[in-house]
Amino acid sequence: MRITPSRRRTLRGSTAAVAATALVALGAAPALADEPEPDLGVGTIAPIKGVQAGSAFSTPLTFLNKGTEEVPVSYVTYAVSPGLQADETYKNCSYYTIPSHDEIPDEQVAACKIDQPLKPGVVYGTEKPLSLKALDSALNDDLRVTIGVTEPDPDSGDTGADEPVPGTGDPLTLVEKGPATDADRANHPESAASADVTAANTADFALTGAELKGEVGDKVTATVKFANKGPARVQGTIDQSVTTVDVRIPKGTSVVKAGGYCDAVTETHYRCGTSQSWVDVDGGESYPFVLRIDKAVGRTTGEVSFSGQERPFDRNAANDTAQIVIDTGKGSDTSGSSGSSGSTGGTGGSSSTGGSDTTGGTSGTGGSGSSGGSAGTGGSTTGGATPQTGGNLAATGSDSTAPLAGMAAAAVAAGGGIVWAVRRRSAARGN
């Protein structure tokens, strides 16, 4: 379920092009006099665990000038994921939000000007620990801190950041902690550091199915829904689907068009991902499946369930499964996978229909089951996802039974895993 690099938002490609142009220009410029490059480091930040949702917490920060020259002015920036926010603001900091981009969720940023010299070889720490707050939606969030000598520009890179707002509290200041030891230098390896922030919270992932009625030859749309009922927002691994939904098609029907973000494992088994690597409270996805009724088998069912990623935050198992139920007309009652076309011997009329079922269930399903064409239906309901451009879901259907069989074999070889390209909602709307 990893997002392929080719599906990245065009912003990344644009940024690379700008960077390449800058490098060419730099190479063409005359060499400047050698000046020592400031070498600043942020101390490793320990993971922060067990934070109570809705409460404040703090963490100390340290910095080290690893160069040989004094740095007169520096800039400390800290950014938090959507489940966190600044608990207090500092008057030498500007606060703004960068919306989700390039598969990265929203982040709240504080850019602080440290107008005091940093001596070489000296460890500095914040006068008071950095104060943050875990929101009611906090669960698996993160904090990132950087230090540099260039003033951060929220408008750089066309990130769509909102207008910076200055803080109002006491300034963020640094104090000397003493000369750096070898251990201190090892503990400040880079100009940026990050830490996971885990809150004691839960999120309820829920599935709903569909109940429909039709006759042989009819096409019906069964919409399967995944929703996060909260109270926590869930951030998964970047570039991967936040959860996986298995959809098994009812007996006697075949797939004409599959839901967006769904791949065929077999003709009757689809595995669906999500448009982002996170899901906000009350967000989720809808997976509309257009099904053709090929055979009258009475009331037939297909199963919907979660698979793949563990969900230790989900304490409610009652809504982890659902059903697609279709009343196909006269025929012997089947219960999903337990039914078979051979069990309808008592219904001579549907026996002749069974021939068309064989045809529809093979090449008919394969030809029409491509969900690559279902991009228009895939941009469903992921809450809080910012519309993006570029990045389409990889072809998810099949043009014949042979590719479907190959996909199934690949899934088995990979332990049942399916690779997804997580596309933006606007891409689904635009295709």
Secondary structure as the mmCIF struct_conf table of DSSP 4:
data_model
#
loop_
_struct_conf.conf_type_id
_struct_conf.id
_struct_conf.beg_label_comp_id
_struct_conf.beg_label_asym_id
_struct_conf.beg_label_seq_id
_struct_conf.end_label_comp_id
_struct_conf.end_label_asym_id
_struct_conf.end_label_seq_id
STRN STRN1 ARG A 2 ARG A 2
HELX_LH_PP_P HELX_LH_PP_P1 ILE A 3 THR A 4
HELX_RH_3T_P HELX_RH_3T_P1 PRO A 5 ARG A 7
BEND BEND1 ARG A 8 ARG A 8
HELX_RH_AL_P HELX_RH_AL_P1 THR A 10 ALA A 28
BEND BEND2 ALA A 29 ALA A 29
HELX_LH_PP_P HELX_LH_PP_P2 PRO A 30 ASP A 34
HELX_LH_PP_P HELX_LH_PP_P3 PRO A 36 PRO A 38
STRN STRN2 LEU A 40 VAL A 42
STRN STRN3 ILE A 48 GLN A 52
TURN_TY1_P TURN_TY1_P1 ALA A 53 GLY A 54
STRN STRN4 ALA A 56 THR A 59
STRN STRN5 THR A 62 ASN A 65
BEND BEND3 GLY A 67 GLU A 69
STRN STRN6 VAL A 71 VAL A 71
BEND BEND4 PRO A 72 PRO A 72
STRN STRN7 SER A 74 VAL A 80
TURN_TY1_P TURN_TY1_P2 PRO A 82 GLY A 83
STRN STRN8 LEU A 84 ALA A 86
BEND BEND5 ASP A 87 GLU A 88
STRN STRN9 TYR A 90 TYR A 90
TURN_TY1_P TURN_TY1_P3 LYS A 91 ASN A 92
STRN STRN10 CYS A 93 ILE A 98
HELX_LH_PP_P HELX_LH_PP_P4 PRO A 99 SER A 100
STRN STRN11 HIS A 101 HIS A 101
TURN_TY1_P TURN_TY1_P4 ASP A 102 GLU A 103
STRN STRN12 ILE A 104 ILE A 104
STRN STRN13 GLU A 107 ILE A 114
BEND BEND6 GLN A 116 GLN A 116
STRN STRN14 LEU A 118 LEU A 118
TURN_TY1_P TURN_TY1_P5 PRO A 120 GLY A 121
STRN STRN15 VAL A 122 THR A 126
BEND BEND7 GLU A 127 LYS A 128
HELX_LH_PP_P HELX_LH_PP_P5 PRO A 129 PRO A 129
STRN STRN16 LEU A 130 ALA A 134
TURN_TY1_P TURN_TY1_P6 ASP A 136 SER A 137
BEND BEND8 LEU A 139 LEU A 139
STRN STRN17 ASN A 140 GLY A 148
BEND BEND9 VAL A 149 THR A 150
TURN_TY1_P TURN_TY1_P7 PRO A 154 ASP A 155
HELX_RH_3T_P HELX_RH_3T_P2 SER A 156 ASP A 158
STRN STRN18 VAL A 165 PRO A 166
STRN STRN19 GLY A 169 GLY A 169
BEND BEND10 ASP A 170 ASP A 170
HELX_LH_PP_P HELX_LH_PP_P6 PRO A 171 LEU A 172
STRN STRN20 LEU A 174 PRO A 179
HELX_RH_AL_P HELX_RH_AL_P2 ASP A 182 ASN A 187
BEND BEND11 GLU A 190 SER A 191
STRN STRN21 ALA A 192 ALA A 200
STRN STRN22 ALA A 203 THR A 208
STRN STRN23 ALA A 210 LYS A 213
TURN_TY1_P TURN_TY1_P8 VAL A 216 GLY A 217
STRN STRN24 LYS A 219 PRO A 231
BEND BEND12 ALA A 232 ALA A 232
STRN STRN25 VAL A 234 GLN A 235
TURN_TY1_P TURN_TY1_P9 ILE A 238 ASP A 239
STRN STRN26 GLN A 240 GLN A 240
BEND BEND13 VAL A 242 VAL A 242
STRN STRN27 THR A 244 ARG A 248
HELX_LH_PP_P HELX_LH_PP_P7 ILE A 249 PRO A 250
TURN_TY1_P TURN_TY1_P10 LYS A 251 GLY A 252
STRN STRN28 THR A 253 LYS A 257
HELX_LH_PP_P HELX_LH_PP_P8 ALA A 258 GLY A 259
TURN_TY1_P TURN_TY1_P11 GLY A 260 TYR A 261
STRN STRN29 CYS A 262 THR A 266
TURN_TY1_P TURN_TY1_P12 GLU A 267 THR A 268
STRN STRN30 HIS A 269 CYS A 272
BEND BEND14 SER A 275 SER A 277
STRN STRN31 TRP A 278 VAL A 279
TURN_TY1_P TURN_TY1_P13 VAL A 281 ASP A 282
STRN STRN32 GLY A 284 ILE A 293
BEND BEND15 LYS A 295 LYS A 295
BEND BEND16 GLY A 298 GLY A 298
STRN STRN33 ARG A 299 SER A 307
BEND BEND17 GLY A 308 GLN A 309
TURN_TY1_P TURN_TY1_P14 PRO A 312 PHE A 313
TURN_TY1_P TURN_TY1_P15 ALA A 318 ASN A 319
BEND BEND18 ASP A 320 ASP A 320
STRN STRN34 THR A 321 ASP A 327
BEND BEND19 GLY A 329 GLY A 331
HELX_RH_3T_P HELX_RH_3T_P3 GLY A 336 SER A 338
HELX_RH_3T_P HELX_RH_3T_P4 SER A 341 THR A 344
TURN_TY1_P TURN_TY1_P16 GLY A 345 GLY A 346
HELX_RH_AL_P HELX_RH_AL_P3 GLY A 348 THR A 359
HELX_RH_PI_P HELX_RH_PI_P1 GLY A 360 GLY A 364
HELX_RH_AL_P HELX_RH_AL_P4 THR A 365 SER A 368
HELX_RH_3T_P HELX_RH_3T_P5 SER A 371 THR A 377
TURN_TY1_P TURN_TY1_P17 GLY A 383 GLY A 384
HELX_LH_PP_P HELX_LH_PP_P9 ALA A 385 PRO A 387
BEND BEND20 GLY A 390 GLY A 390
HELX_LH_PP_P HELX_LH_PP_P10 LEU A 393 ALA A 395
BEND BEND21 GLY A 397 GLY A 397
BEND BEND22 ASP A 399 SER A 400
HELX_RH_AL_P HELX_RH_AL_P5 THR A 401 ALA A 413
TURN_TY1_P TURN_TY1_P18 ALA A 414 GLY A 416
HELX_RH_AL_P HELX_RH_AL_P6 ARG A 425 GLY A 430
#
